[in-house]
């Protein structure tokens, strides 16, 4: 897992804890200092790896899987 992917998981988990919903790709990009397109591609990679699930057509659609939650807690 790349540092960006690890940071992305932590940012998603932190946003869920703080706001009770997932971040948008724009918010995720800001949190990671990357573009929203790069954030989108990172989320897609995490989804392929089974660490997050997205729900197409739904706003704020990123959910961590059990494996993603465990990875978000791991230290770097």
C-alpha positions in Angstrom: 0.0 0.0 0.0 1.3 3.4 -0.9 1.6 6.3 1.6 -1.1 8.1 -0.3 -3.4 5.1 0.0 -2.7 4.8 3.7 -3.3 8.5 4.2 -6.5 8.3 2.2 -7.9 5.5 4.4 -7.1 7.5 7.5 -8.7 10.6 6.0 -11.9 8.7 5.1 -12.0 7.2 8.6 -11.4 10.6 10.2 -14.1 12.3 8.2 -16.6 9.6 9.1 -15.7 10.1 12.8 -16.0 13.8 12.6 -19.0 14.3 10.4 -20.9 10.9 10.3 -20.6 10.7 6.5 -17.9 10.1 3.9 -15.9 12.9 2.3 -16.4 14.0 -1.2 -13.6 13.5 -3.7 -12.9 17.2 -3.5 -12.7 17.1 0.3 -10.5 14.1 0.2 -8.2 15.8 -2.3 -7.9 18.8 -0.1 -7.1 16.6 2.9 -4.4 14.8 1.0 -3.1 17.8 -1.0 -3.9 16.1 -4.3 -6.4 16.8 -7.0 -10.0 15.4 -6.8 -9.2 13.3 -9.9 -6.2 11.8 -8.0 -8.4 11.3 -5.0 -11.0 9.5 -7.2 -8.3 7.2 -8.7 -6.9 6.5 -5.2 -10.4 5.5 -4.0 -10.9 3.3 -7.0 -7.6 1.5 -6.3 -8.6 1.0 -2.6 -12.0 -0.4 -3.8 -10.2 -2.9 -6.1 -8.1 -3.9 -3.1 -11.2 -4.5 -1.0 -10.5 -1.7 1.5 -13.4 0.5 0.6 -16.8 0.1 -1.0 -18.5 2.8 -3.1 -22.1 3.1 -4.0 -22.5 4.6 -7.6 -25.2 7.3 -7.9 -25.1 8.1 -4.2 -23.6 11.3 -2.9 -20.8 10.8 -0.3 -20.6 7.2 -1.2 -17.3 5.8 0.3 -17.4 3.2 3.1 -14.5 1.5 4.7 -14.6 -2.3 4.8 -13.4 -4.2 7.8 -10.0 -4.6 6.2 -10.0 -0.9 5.4 -10.8 0.0 8.9 -8.0 -2.1 10.2 -5.6 -0.6 7.7 -6.6 2.9 8.7 -5.6 2.2 12.3 -2.2 0.8 11.4 0.8 3.1 12.1 2.9 4.1 9.1 
